[in-house]
Amino acid sequence: MIRGVAFASCYIYSPAGANVICKCSRLMRALLKAGDAQFMQRYAARVRQQVEQATQLAGYFLPQDVLVPVPGSTPKAGGIWVAAELAQALVQAGLGSKSWPGLRRISAVRKSATAVQGARPTVALHYQSFRIEQPPFCADSVVLIDDVVTRGRTLLAAAARAREAFPDAQIRTFALLRTMGFLTDIPRLLEPCRGEIRWRAGDARRIP
């Protein structure tokens, strides 16, 4: 397992907060999970704005980046792959060079959002449920794209698999929303951040 991977996000999601902004964050998550095309395009453009401006995301995406979407909790046979739609929208907005859906889920895991504490999939279980294809190109910069991140177990396991296919590449991660489960009152949705997902004490830890 890799020791850590760079992480960035653009918006906050509060699953339990009671104020209006928290409720808006849950609506935003619902639209994202629904794979709404207009939503994807609109928020991909806003990510591009944050990258171009003097925010925490400035310079995070590079022109040569290959964006690799992270699969959902179950193997897909049709239907919407939200992270793949988001990755494609980001490329269309001018971030990265292309999207490559080479990371696959070969066995289902429980969804972290619905699993009880202590029953959520581990980093090792996520890693075992992933397979990555041999890419038909070389890449020196890869960004794993996900819709929502909580602790970062999925992204850390995905980064370990990506390292197998891109052993010499710089690998980073990005999630449009990050869960702030302990906050009951958030002042804003838009709050770009950069940090790291670390392997610590046998588990993933997201900072911040």
N, C-alpha and C positions, 0 to 999 in steps of 0.2 A: 504493500500500500504506500502511496506517496505521502509525504509528510504535510503537504499543504498546497493550496492553489489560490491564486489571486481571484478576487471576487468583486463584482460591482452590481449595483442595483439602482433603480430610478425612483420607484414609488413604494410607499408603506401600505401594508395591509394589516388591519386590526380585526381578528376574528370575534372578539368579545366586547370591544369598546362600545359605549352607549351614545357618544356625541354624534353630531351630524356628519363630521368628517369620517369617523369610524364606519358609519353606515354607508357612506359614499365609497369607502374602500372595499366594502363587501360587494357593492354593486359593480365596481370596477373589476373585481376578481370574477364575478359571475359572467360578465361580458367577455372577459379574456378566456375563461374556460369554455364558453360557447363557441369560440372561434369566429366571432363576428369580424368580417373582412374589413369593414369601415373602421371599426375599433382598432384593429391591428395596424392599418395604414396610418391612422391619426396618431397613435402613440409611438409608432416607429419613427415618425417625423419629429415627435417631441424628444425622443431619445437623441436623434441626430442634432437637434438644437442644443441639448445639454452637452453633447460632446464638443460642439463647436464653440460654446461659450465658456466662460471662466468658472466652471462648476467642478465638482468632484469627478465628473466623467470626462473632463477635457483630456483628449489624447488617449483615452482608454482603448478605443477601436482604431485599428490601423488599416490602411488601404489594402494590404495584402492578406488580411485575416480571412481564414476559412471558418465560416460559422457552422457549427455542428449541433443540430437540435438534439435535446435529451428526450428519450421516449417517456411516455407515461407509465403508469403502474402495470399495465397489461399489454401483451403483444397485440399489435394493431392488425386487423383484417378489414380494412376500409374504415370509414368514419373520420373524425377530425383529429389530427395530430397537432395539438395547439402549439407546441414549441417549434415544429417545422413551419407552421404558418407564420409564427412570429419571426423566425430566422429569415424567411423569404421576404417578409415585409421590411426587415431591417436592411437587407441587401438592396431592395428596391428604393429605400430611403437614402442609399449611398454609404452604408456602413459595411465594410468588408468587401471582399472580392466575389464571393459566392457562398451558397449554402450547400452543404453535403450531408445527406441523411444516412450516413454509414454506421451510426451507432444504433443497435437494435436491442429490444427487450425480448428475450427468448422464453422467459418464464415469468408469471405474474407475481407481484408482491402486493402486500396490503397498502392501501393509500394512507399516507401519514396523517392526512386530515381527518380520517374516520377511525383510525386505530387508537385503541386505548393506550395510555402511558405504559411503557414497558413492553408493548406488543408491536411497536413500530419497527419497520424493517431496519436492520443494521447496515452499516457500510458494506460489510462482507456479503450480506445477502443481496444487496443491490448489485455489487460487483459480479457475483455469480450469475445474476439474472441478465446481465448485459453480454453482448458480443459485438465486436466491431469488425467491419469488413476491411479488406486490404484496399487502401485508397489508390485510385489510378493516376495519382499525381503526387508531387512533393509539396510540402507546406512547411514554412518556418514559423507560422503564427496561427494558432487555432483558438477560437472562442466557443466554448460550450454554451448553448442558449437554452434557458428554461423559462417557464412562465412564472412560477412562484417558488421561492426557497424559504425553508424554515431553519432547521439546524445546518443543512448542507450535506447530509449523508449521501443523497442522490448525486449531487454534483461532484463530491469527492470521489465516489466510486466511478462515475463517468469519466473523470479526469484520469483516473488510473487506467481505465480501458483505452482512452484516447492516447495515452503515453505509449501503449503497445503499437498503435498504428502510426504514430508520429513521434518517434523516439528523440528526434533532434529539435522538435518544435517548441516554441514558447506556448504554453497552454494556460488560458485564463477562462473564467466563467462569468456569465451575466444572467441575471434574472430580472424580469421587469418589475415584479413585486417581491418584497421581502416581508415575511410575517413578523409582527411585533406582538407576540401573544400576551405579554405581561402588561401592555399599555392599555389603559381604559379610556384615555383621552389623548388624541393626537391632534396637533394644531394644523397640519397640512398633509396632503397626499404626496405632493412632489417633494422629495428629499433625496437627491442623488448621494450615493456613498460609494466608497471604495474600501476594501479591506481584504480579508483572507479567510478561507475555510481551512482549518487546521485539524490534523490527526492528533488527538490528545487523549490519553488515558483510555485508549481503546474505542474512541468514538469521535465523531465530527463535532467541531465547535466553530460557529460562525462569528467572526469579528469584523465589523460590529453586527 
